[in-house]
Amino acid sequence: MIKNHKLLIDKNCPMCVVYGSTFTKLDMVDSNTITPYQLVSEEFTTTIDMHRAQNEIALHDTVTGETIYGLDSMIHIFSQGKSWISKPLHFPLIYAPLKQLYKFITYNRKVIVGGKRTPVNERTCEPDVNYFYRTLFIFFTAVFTGLVLNNYTYHITDYFGFQTPWYVEYMICFGQVVWQGVMITLWSRKNSWDYLGNMSAVSALGGILLLPILLLQQFIELHPYLYIGYFMLVVGVMLLEHIRRCRNMHLGWIPTVSWLTFRNVVLGIIILLFS
C-alpha cells in the first residue's frame, strides 16, 4: 500500500472519483492519499505543477516533495514498488502506446462522462482542449458508431425489403459531425469543441447500447419489430443524454433541435432513395 502521498483527482469528474475510490478499496493507497484537486491545501500547491495536474493526474510524495504525473503515477500505484511490474510497463514498445492511450482518455475525460462544469467559486480542474486528441475521439466514435449501425440497421431495412450501401451509415455519422459543427460554431463558437466531444460521446453511447441485441441475435432469431422498438428506446436514451449534456454546458435547446432535425432529414432521404 502506498502511504505518505497525495493523489490529486477532480472531484467533479465521475471517472476520477471512481478510480480514486477503487484504489482505496483495493488497498493500493491509504485513506489519506486521494485528495480533491479543488481542495488540496496551499502547502502542496507550491510544489506541484497545478496546471499540469489538470491534464495529468499528480501523485505527490509528501516526504520527499517529489511529484510524478499521468501514466507514471498510474504505473507507480499499480506496481506498488515491484520492479517486475514497472519495468515491463516502462519498456518503450509498451510505454509509448500506453502514454498515447492515457492522453487520449485524460484530454477527453470531461466529454466522455459529460460532467458538470466546475463552479466558479472553486479551483478549476478542467483539462486543456487538445485539438489532436479531441479530433481522434470524434473520428473514432464516428467509425465505431457507423460500424455498429451498419450491422444493426441491416435487420430493419431487410425486413422492409431494401438495403443501403455499407458506406451510408458512415456518411451519416460523419455528416452529423459536420452538420452540428457548423451549427455550434454559429451558435456558440467557444463551446464548439466541447460540444462536438459530448455529441460524439452520446453517439458512442448509442452504439454501445445496441451491442447487446447484436450479440443476442447471434444465438436466437429476433423479430424485426424488436430491433425497431429497441432502436427507438436507444434513440430516446440518447436524446435525454444529449439534453442533459447541453444543459450542463448551458447551450439551451438549439443544439438538440438541430441534432433531431439532422436525423429526421437523413431518415427521410434514406427512405426516398433506397425504399
Sequence and secondary structure as in RCSB ss.txt:
>XXXX:A:sequence
MIKNHKLLIDKNCPMCVVYGSTFTKLDMVDSNTITPYQLVSEEFTTTIDMHRAQNEIALHDTVTGETIYGLDSMI
HIFSQGKSWISKPLHFPLIYAPLKQLYKFITYNRKVIVGGKRTPVNERTCEPDVNYFYRTLFIFFTAVFTGLVLN
NYTYHITDYFGFQTPWYVEYMICFGQVVWQGVMITLWSRKNSWDYLGNMSAVSALGGILLLPILLLQQFIELHPY
LYIGYFMLVVGVMLLEHIRRCRNMHLGWIPTVSWLTFRNVVLGIIILLFS
>XXXX:A:secstr
 B SEEEEE TT HHHHHHHHHHHHTTSB TTTEEEGGG  HHHHTTS HHHHHHS EEEETTT  EEEHHHHHH
HHHHTT HHHHHHHTSHHHHHHHHHHHHHHHTTHHHHHT     TTS        HHHHHHHHHHHHHHHHHHHH
HHHHHHHTTTT    TTHHHHHHHHHHHHHHHHHHHHHGGGHHHHHHHHHHHHHHHHHHHHHHHHHTTTS   HH
HHHHHHHHHHHHHHHHHHHHHHHTT  SHHHHHHHHHHHHHHHHHHHHH 
